[in-house]
Amino acid sequence: MTTRLSARAAIASVTDPGSFTELPAPQRDSPPDGPLAWSGYDDSRARAARRTGEEESVVTGTARIGGAEATLISFEFGFLGGSLGERTGDRLEAAYTHARTHRLPLVSLIATGGSRMQEGMLALTQLQRVARQCVLTRAAGVPQIAVLRDPTTGGGWATLGTGADVILALPGAQVGFAGSRVRPADADPAAYSAEGQYAAGHVDAVVPPVDLAGTVADWLRLLTPPSPAQPAPPPAALGDVQDVQEAQDGDDPIPPTGWDAVQQARHPDRPHAQAYLDAYFTLRLPLSGDRAGGTDPGMLCGFGLREGRPVAYAAQCGTATRPAGYRTAARVIRLADRLGIPVLTLVDTPGAANDTAAEHAGAGAAIADTFTAVAAASVPVTTLVIGEGGSGGALALAAPGNTWVTPDSYFSVIAPELAAAILKRPPEDAPATADQLRIRPQDLVALGVARGVVGPKPPGASA
């Protein structure tokens, strides 16, 4: 069981000391015992106010987090279970509006049991108000970060929580649409936990309380849109761009044949995405999951700092990419596009996963979603092929006109072995077929598929 902090204690746990300034609360006249004349409702509110020192279930304001100014929403669970009513909706809408007006990132510290029964359907419709504010804030390019405290259930999870760009959760927090008193008797409690939601791809990270302030501060650094006066440059290639002859004469020789290219790309000691990302970024935080019930450990996604500027990344790790991986990549690319942050993609996959589970999970639609996200991006997208480029499963992440290749990579319409099989050739003809496919790095440059060959390899990589 996690410790349930008050709204103001939760604010103090993540903000710079003394920096919080409360926003004025919108005023609303209500009839006795609320809009439904629910007997005893006014008394319940008065008791909650005496117990918590708050007038409503949320506290809103502005504060600095790691030196960055942000708008804060913090739920007071002790006030009628952190439930949402009309006055709660007024405060939430005012906070969202303040964030957009002043272009301040919005950080929500959520602890709620859902909508307030004593206000009936009028309380439930506050979720529509919150959803509208979330959409407007997203469209304005203002980042939203949610921190899921204990508990985060009902409409608070389904609006402020899942509607955020980055979702962090405290260990052991109860997280789910259904609260503990309305679940099926045989429900698995683990599915309604922060850890369970993370495993299912609905939460980006489970963060210990001691690390929460620093993590939120880092995310504010990574998601802050560049100043219009100083637009962000596109991500530079991970090494120096070389022409083909220079690469041939250097430490990373261009493969002489197509089959050599395949063998180099499949070599177990060549550097993979983790090595490139570690070498490229000074700070890097992951985003996990497709928000649709899936994760793919073979697709690394998130944001990082390069020379003090934020860059989003989506990187394949050499495995067959699953539908959840494509959806996660598309999600990150769209978020970066909204925030005006350039994108780096690393291509390295033998192809898209093609097993029964992948088909049931919508492999084709997920790949199409990634193609669409890349095609629609208005920010610069830069691609580096660092290993295998297997068919459309790899091409989905490749930036048209801005793709580069390493000496130990190849890109092919289909794997040479499969091409030989389709052409009814014996397996031993795969090397010759690889040459016919023209899949070497220098071939890709000559064909106009790639802009150039990039080196050297990341520090510490095997020769």
C-alpha positions as MATLAB code, in Angstrom:
seq = 'MTTRLSARAAIASVTDPGSFTELPAPQRDSPPDGPLAWSGYDDSRARAARRTGEEESVVTGTARIGGAEATLISFEFGFLGGSLGERTGDRLEAAYTHARTHRLPLVSLIATGGSRMQEGMLALTQLQRVARQCVLTRAAGVPQIAVLRDPTTGGGWATLGTGADVILALPGAQVGFAGSRVRPADADPAAYSAEGQYAAGHVDAVVPPVDLAGTVADWLRLLTPPSPAQPAPPPAALGDVQDVQEAQDGDDPIPPTGWDAVQQARHPDRPHAQAYLDAYFTLRLPLSGDRAGGTDPGMLCGFGLREGRPVAYAAQCGTATRPAGYRTAARVIRLADRLGIPVLTLVDTPGAANDTAAEHAGAGAAIADTFTAVAAASVPVTTLVIGEGGSGGALALAAPGNTWVTPDSYFSVIAPELAAAILKRPPEDAPATADQLRIRPQDLVALGVARGVVGPKPPGASA';
ca = [
       0.000    0.000    0.000;
       1.385    3.413   -0.953;
       1.341    6.442    1.320;
      -1.500    8.779    0.424;
      -0.167   12.316    0.499;
      -2.442   15.304    0.720;
      -2.785   17.468   -2.379;
      -0.379   20.068   -1.036;
       2.112   17.489    0.230;
       2.102   15.920   -3.237;
       2.818   19.335   -4.736;
       5.637   19.926   -2.260;
       7.153   16.535   -3.099;
       7.876   17.507   -6.726;
       8.212   21.311   -6.768;
      11.038   23.642   -5.866;
      10.672   24.873   -2.259;
       8.497   27.953   -1.873;
       7.671   28.217   -5.574;
       3.988   27.192   -5.515;
       1.381   29.890   -6.101;
      -2.261   28.843   -5.959;
      -4.606   29.869   -8.763;
      -7.794   31.704   -7.731;
     -10.732   29.312   -7.500;
     -13.658   30.032   -9.849;
     -16.821   30.821   -7.894;
     -20.090   28.982   -8.440;
     -23.397   29.386   -6.604;
     -25.029   26.057   -5.813;
     -28.485   25.316   -4.399;
     -28.707   23.677   -0.976;
     -27.281   20.148   -1.012;
     -26.118   20.575   -4.593;
     -27.808   20.272   -7.979;
     -29.646   17.055   -7.006;
     -30.686   18.294   -3.535;
     -28.926   15.195   -2.160;
     -29.735   15.204    1.539;
     -26.659   15.786    3.652;
     -24.368   16.711    0.759;
     -23.554   20.152    2.170;
     -22.702   18.592    5.522;
     -20.415   16.052    3.815;
     -18.598   18.837    2.010;
     -18.227   20.825    5.239;
     -16.775   17.825    7.065;
     -14.373   17.186    4.202;
     -13.265   20.819    4.286;
     -12.615   20.694    8.041;
     -10.713   17.422    7.734;
      -8.490   18.455    4.796;
      -8.386   22.224    4.971;
      -9.456   22.364    1.307;
     -12.616   23.706   -0.281;
     -12.621   21.199   -3.139;
     -11.043   17.945   -4.260;
      -8.337   19.623   -6.360;
      -5.714   22.265   -5.706;
      -4.363   24.158   -8.730;
      -1.529   26.614   -9.195;
       1.870   27.258  -10.703;
       5.296   26.251   -9.436;
       8.844   25.566  -10.532;
       9.998   21.978  -10.955;
      13.750   21.724  -11.382;
      13.708   25.423  -12.236;
      11.077   25.065  -14.970;
       7.735   26.819  -14.522;
       4.662   24.586  -14.791;
       0.959   24.559  -14.077;
       0.003   22.094  -11.323;
      -3.169   20.129  -10.645;
      -3.166   18.055   -7.455;
      -6.052   15.942   -6.164;
      -7.026   15.824   -2.514;
      -8.256   12.269   -1.972;
      -9.352   13.112    1.559;
     -12.011   15.419    0.130;
     -14.831   13.019   -0.821;
     -12.404   10.543   -2.340;
     -10.904   13.084   -4.724;
     -14.149   12.898   -6.686;
     -15.057   15.163   -9.582;
     -18.040   17.498   -9.320;
     -19.042   20.717  -11.032;
     -16.744   22.873   -8.907;
     -13.907   20.429   -9.540;
     -14.548   20.806  -13.253;
     -14.423   24.599  -12.908;
     -10.990   24.413  -11.297;
      -9.643   21.916  -13.784;
     -10.825   23.964  -16.750;
      -9.251   27.103  -15.289;
      -5.924   25.297  -14.797;
      -5.878   23.978  -18.363;
      -6.747   27.441  -19.667;
      -3.951   28.988  -17.607;
      -1.478   26.451  -18.979;
      -2.419   27.269  -22.571;
      -2.569   31.033  -22.064;
       0.883   31.147  -20.478;
       2.289   28.199  -22.450;
       3.256   26.332  -19.307;
       3.512   22.543  -19.218;
       0.696   20.934  -17.238;
       1.573   18.458  -14.486;
      -1.332   16.530  -12.932;
      -0.850   14.711   -9.619;
      -3.880   12.442   -9.675;
      -5.575   10.628   -6.787;
      -9.282   10.159   -7.383;
     -12.053    7.616   -7.022;
     -14.125    8.963   -9.921;
     -17.220   11.126  -10.368;
     -19.216   12.463   -7.399;
     -22.445   10.528   -6.924;
     -24.128   13.346   -4.991;
     -24.115   15.411   -8.213;
     -25.254   12.586  -10.485;
     -24.959   13.000  -14.241;
     -23.809   16.608  -13.860;
     -20.702   15.253  -12.163;
     -20.185   12.632  -14.858;
     -20.350   15.261  -17.613;
     -17.297   16.939  -16.093;
     -15.319   14.230  -17.862;
     -16.412   15.748  -21.164;
     -15.168   19.145  -19.992;
     -11.824   17.682  -18.977;
     -11.486   15.759  -22.235;
     -12.160   18.947  -24.188;
      -9.530   20.849  -22.212;
      -7.034   18.051  -22.750;
      -7.632   18.153  -26.510;
      -7.297   21.951  -26.656;
      -4.078   21.821  -24.665;
      -2.675   19.091  -26.909;
      -3.581   21.103  -30.015;
      -1.823   24.141  -28.540;
       1.431   22.175  -28.318;
       1.581   22.378  -24.515;
       2.963   19.183  -22.938;
       0.955   17.285  -20.337;
       2.485   14.999  -17.704;
       0.385   12.841  -15.409;
       1.558   11.309  -12.139;
      -0.710    8.481  -10.984;
      -0.985    8.392   -7.205;
      -3.014    5.976   -5.107;
      -5.725    5.527   -6.219;
      -6.256    6.685   -9.787;
      -9.546    5.228  -10.971;
     -12.703    6.039  -12.895;
     -12.980    9.168  -14.972;
      -9.810   10.697  -13.552;
      -7.813    7.832  -15.055;
      -9.842    7.898  -18.277;
      -9.309   11.650  -18.862;
      -6.452   13.402  -17.046;
      -4.450   10.190  -16.734;
      -4.648    8.521  -20.116;
      -4.954   11.849  -21.914;
      -1.471   12.976  -20.865;
       1.559   12.849  -23.139;
       3.690   11.154  -20.486;
       2.197    8.935  -17.788;
       4.230    8.225  -14.654;
       2.972    6.150  -11.731;
       4.015    5.621   -8.147;
       4.847    2.041   -7.119;
       1.920    0.086   -5.756;
      -0.664    2.679   -6.764;
      -4.109    1.385   -7.621;
      -4.685    2.335  -11.267;
      -7.652    1.340  -13.404;
     -11.007    2.426  -14.694;
     -12.853    0.189  -12.215;
     -12.410    0.988   -8.538;
     -11.907   -1.723   -5.950;
     -15.599   -1.806   -4.929;
     -17.043   -2.229   -8.418;
     -14.739   -4.866   -9.952;
     -15.732   -8.475  -10.583;
     -15.161  -10.644   -7.528;
     -12.616  -12.781   -9.374;
     -10.648   -9.843  -10.834;
      -6.850  -10.037  -10.614;
      -5.714   -7.107   -8.417;
      -2.387   -6.957  -10.275;
      -4.186   -5.803  -13.413;
      -5.380   -2.719  -11.513;
      -1.943   -1.668  -10.282;
       0.663    0.757  -11.552;
       2.936   -2.158  -12.357;
       0.166   -4.032  -14.181;
      -0.718   -1.000  -16.283;
       2.952   -0.508  -17.123;
       3.289   -4.114  -18.264;
       0.210   -3.670  -20.448;
       1.599   -0.577  -22.186;
      -0.646    2.030  -20.525;
       1.980    3.668  -18.279;
       5.372    4.957  -19.381;
       7.279    4.383  -16.136;
       6.776    3.391  -12.507;
       8.855    5.885  -10.524;
       9.825    5.568   -6.835;
       8.781    8.618   -4.771;
      12.404    9.540   -4.086;
      13.035    9.875   -7.844;
       9.757   11.533   -8.814;
      10.786   15.204   -8.606;
      13.923   14.628  -10.665;
      12.075   12.539  -13.243;
       9.335   15.134  -13.720;
      11.980   17.867  -13.981;
      13.848   15.892  -16.642;
      10.643   15.336  -18.615;
       9.915   19.069  -18.534;
      13.363   19.665  -20.025;
      12.769   17.065  -22.741;
       9.258   18.179  -23.711;
       9.684   21.944  -23.619;
       9.095   23.205  -27.162;
      11.994   25.203  -28.645;
      11.609   28.955  -28.723;
      10.109   30.182  -32.024;
      13.107   32.482  -32.325;
      15.443   29.504  -32.057;
      13.905   26.606  -33.985;
      15.360   23.210  -33.211;
      17.836   21.892  -35.778;
      17.251   18.456  -37.280;
      19.109   15.635  -35.543;
      22.612   15.313  -36.909;
      23.739   11.925  -38.134;
      25.391    9.817  -35.456;
      28.793   10.114  -37.062;
      30.517   11.985  -39.814;
      28.977   11.625  -43.242;
      31.414    9.980  -45.602;
      31.339    9.315  -49.277;
      31.608    5.703  -50.370;
      35.323    5.831  -51.205;
      36.233    7.300  -47.813;
      34.267    4.567  -46.090;
      35.973    1.914  -48.155;
      39.382    3.212  -47.155;
      38.530    3.664  -43.457;
      38.140    1.391  -40.467;
      34.585    0.427  -41.443;
      34.967   -1.107  -44.917;
      32.032   -1.069  -47.280;
      30.999   -4.690  -47.963;
      32.234   -5.917  -51.364;
      29.163   -8.091  -52.031;
      25.513   -8.096  -51.102;
      25.967  -11.264  -49.050;
      28.864   -9.636  -47.175;
      26.512   -6.773  -46.341;
      23.965   -9.228  -44.972;
      26.579  -11.051  -42.904;
      27.960   -7.825  -41.447;
      24.483   -6.590  -40.555;
      23.700   -9.884  -38.832;
      26.996  -10.109  -36.961;
      26.265  -10.449  -33.224;
      29.083   -8.098  -32.225;
      28.060   -5.119  -34.294;
      26.647   -2.151  -32.326;
      22.910   -2.075  -31.767;
      20.451    0.702  -30.954;
      21.301    0.927  -27.264;
      24.948    1.727  -28.050;
      24.014    4.414  -30.579;
      21.490    6.067  -28.258;
      23.891    6.022  -25.309;
      26.590    7.636  -27.446;
      24.262   10.262  -28.901;
      22.266   11.573  -25.923;
      23.427   13.190  -22.693;
      20.002   12.603  -21.103;
      17.455   10.071  -22.269;
      14.072    8.980  -20.902;
      11.925    6.203  -22.361;
       8.279    6.115  -23.326;
       6.810    2.641  -23.032;
       3.777    1.020  -24.585;
       1.265    1.688  -27.301;
      -1.574    2.750  -24.955;
      -3.601   -0.091  -26.465;
      -2.492   -2.991  -24.290;
       0.872   -3.823  -25.830;
       4.609   -3.325  -25.463;
       7.568   -4.323  -27.627;
      11.016   -4.497  -25.961;
      12.511   -4.533  -29.451;
      11.492   -0.905  -30.063;
      13.134    1.767  -27.898;
      11.208    5.052  -27.875;
      11.445    8.284  -25.947;
      13.106   11.676  -25.809;
      16.676   12.739  -25.192;
      18.937   15.781  -25.055;
      21.577   16.333  -27.719;
      23.741   19.427  -27.216;
      21.072   20.799  -24.902;
      18.216   20.391  -27.382;
      15.418   17.814  -27.161;
      15.187   15.100  -29.814;
      12.624   12.295  -29.973;
      13.746    8.814  -30.949;
      12.295    5.512  -32.128;
      14.867    2.739  -32.486;
      14.548   -0.866  -33.560;
      16.800   -3.320  -31.710;
      17.419   -6.001  -34.318;
      14.354   -8.130  -33.590;
      11.175   -8.595  -35.596;
       9.089   -5.534  -34.732;
       5.698   -6.232  -33.197;
       2.504   -4.184  -33.735;
       2.871   -2.581  -30.306;
       6.338   -1.381  -31.309;
       5.030    0.359  -34.411;
       2.177    1.955  -32.483;
       4.551    3.194  -29.805;
       6.855    4.676  -32.441;
       3.924    6.393  -34.148;
       2.772    7.778  -30.816;
       6.215    9.273  -30.105;
       6.564   10.754  -33.597;
       3.163   12.440  -33.343;
       3.950   13.809  -29.884;
       7.263   15.232  -31.114;
       5.483   16.776  -34.077;
       2.942   18.497  -31.817;
       5.702   19.896  -29.636;
       7.968   20.977  -32.495;
      10.761   18.536  -31.573;
      12.807   16.770  -34.294;
      12.835   12.988  -34.549;
      15.624   10.437  -34.955;
      14.779    6.887  -36.046;
      17.187    3.932  -36.040;
      16.294    1.108  -38.410;
      17.383   -2.409  -37.492;
      14.958   -5.285  -38.004;
      14.784   -8.428  -40.130;
      11.182   -7.371  -40.719;
       7.824   -7.047  -39.055;
       6.652   -9.876  -36.814;
       4.410  -12.133  -38.909;
       3.173  -14.738  -36.447;
      -0.470  -15.356  -35.588;
      -0.358  -13.085  -32.535;
       1.021  -10.222  -34.625;
      -1.751  -10.616  -37.194;
      -4.386  -10.660  -34.453;
      -2.836   -7.508  -33.004;
      -3.167   -5.702  -36.342;
       0.336   -5.804  -37.809;
      -0.718   -4.242  -41.107;
      -2.642   -1.412  -39.493;
       0.184   -0.734  -37.031;
       2.774   -0.519  -39.820;
       0.472    1.766  -41.779;
       0.099    3.967  -38.696;
       3.870    4.406  -38.519;
       4.150    5.187  -42.237;
       1.432    7.804  -41.747;
       3.064    9.363  -38.692;
       6.383    9.768  -40.515;
       4.704   11.099  -43.665;
       2.603   13.614  -41.748;
       5.403   14.958  -39.539;
       6.149   18.635  -40.050;
       9.311   18.458  -37.921;
      12.572   17.088  -39.343;
      12.814   13.282  -39.246;
      16.274   11.749  -39.693;
      16.864    8.022  -40.136;
      19.994    5.933  -39.734;
      19.978    2.295  -40.849;
      22.309    0.590  -38.369;
      21.792   -3.102  -39.197;
      19.182   -5.073  -41.065;
      16.634   -3.194  -43.122;
      14.015   -5.836  -43.682;
      11.289   -4.848  -46.116;
       8.294   -2.687  -45.188;
       8.770   -3.449  -41.519;
      11.952   -1.382  -41.675;
      10.821    1.161  -44.259;
       7.947    2.282  -42.023;
      10.480    4.077  -39.802;
      12.600    5.490  -42.640;
      12.402    9.194  -43.452;
      11.866    9.766  -47.198;
      14.816   11.739  -48.533;
      16.648   11.830  -45.211;
      17.848    8.276  -44.604;
      21.500    7.413  -43.969;
      23.226    4.036  -43.679;
      26.150    2.613  -41.725;
      28.835    0.410  -43.344;
      27.479   -2.655  -41.497;
      23.903   -2.360  -42.723;
      21.741   -3.359  -45.643;
      18.237   -2.496  -46.838;
      16.226   -4.879  -48.962;
      12.753   -5.358  -50.365;
      12.969   -8.860  -48.913;
      15.612  -11.033  -47.242;
      17.852  -12.707  -49.852;
      16.940  -16.202  -48.597;
      13.236  -15.480  -48.970;
      13.757  -13.887  -52.354;
      15.558  -17.034  -53.550;
      12.721  -19.195  -52.221;
      10.071  -17.097  -53.974;
      12.053  -17.335  -57.222;
      12.254  -21.126  -56.718;
      16.021  -21.032  -56.456;
      18.021  -23.395  -54.244;
      19.138  -22.014  -50.847;
      22.749  -21.816  -51.995;
      21.693  -19.140  -54.499;
      20.863  -16.674  -51.702;
      24.279  -14.920  -51.913;
      23.943  -14.352  -55.659;
      20.378  -13.128  -55.143;
      21.651  -10.648  -52.555;
      23.912   -9.134  -55.216;
      21.010   -8.864  -57.652;
      18.900   -7.062  -55.044;
      21.573   -4.319  -54.706;
      21.253   -4.005  -50.953;
      24.764   -2.854  -49.968;
      25.208    0.594  -48.379;
      26.889    1.934  -51.514;
      24.096    0.501  -53.665;
      21.500    2.292  -51.562;
      23.342    5.574  -52.048;
      23.641    4.996  -55.794;
      19.922    4.179  -56.035;
      18.986    7.357  -54.149;
      17.431    5.406  -51.275;
      20.086    6.683  -48.848;
      21.820   10.047  -48.744;
      25.187    8.702  -47.642;
      27.215    6.288  -45.553;
      27.789    7.334  -41.946;
      30.630    6.482  -39.559;
      32.408    5.915  -37.293;
      30.759    3.424  -34.980;
      29.778    4.404  -31.437;
      32.542    4.423  -28.834;
      33.223    1.006  -27.377;
      31.656   -0.854  -30.283;
      33.392   -3.987  -31.473;
      35.386   -3.799  -34.690;
];
